[in-house]
Amino acid sequence: SPDESYYMCVFVSGVEYWFPVYAGFKEAGMQLGVQTYYEGTTEYEAQAQLEVFDNILAKNPTGIYLSPINADPFVEPIQRATDQGVVIATLASDSPDSVRPIYITSDNVNEGTFAARQMANDMGGEGKVMTLTNPGQTNHDVRTDTFVAVIQAEFPGIEVVAQEVSKQDPDASYN
């Protein structure tokens, strides 16, 4: 009904990845005749996202579409939301030990495999690579671990020289 409200809650909300995701979420909301909102944090910080989540929960939404920065800190808040009658769906990243009824994501193993093979082929099977990581972010952990495993298993002429923590910070990534 028109009085239902659904929030998309993300971390690092200024990252362009989220804009088309929210556009689809908003379009679905328009088709269903419900209200949709986009909220998140500008930083890569679990506590900041938990605060945003709690602020959304205080508005008594019908549902929250959540991409948790880390899994474990969201177990209790998701339980609290569910107890309040708010439906939680996780997307992209998950909180698998929570009571969320649904997790929507792409195939992170396939993405890591595809990226490794494509990069290795573009490099002619020779050279050095490094990865930038976001430890504890489930989807990135799976993709990165798969990427490294495929490079090491299938491309002996390519050396993984580093796995650096960037936490989606452009300056840290550049450095």
Salt bridges, closest charged atoms under 4 A:
GLU39 OE2 - LYS59 NZ 2.94
ASP54 OD1 - ARG80 NH1 3.05
GLU76 OE2 - ARG80 NE 2.90
ASP94 OD2 - ARG100 NH2 2.70
GLU111 OE1 - ARG143 NE 2.83
GLU154 OE2 - ARG117 NH2 2.73
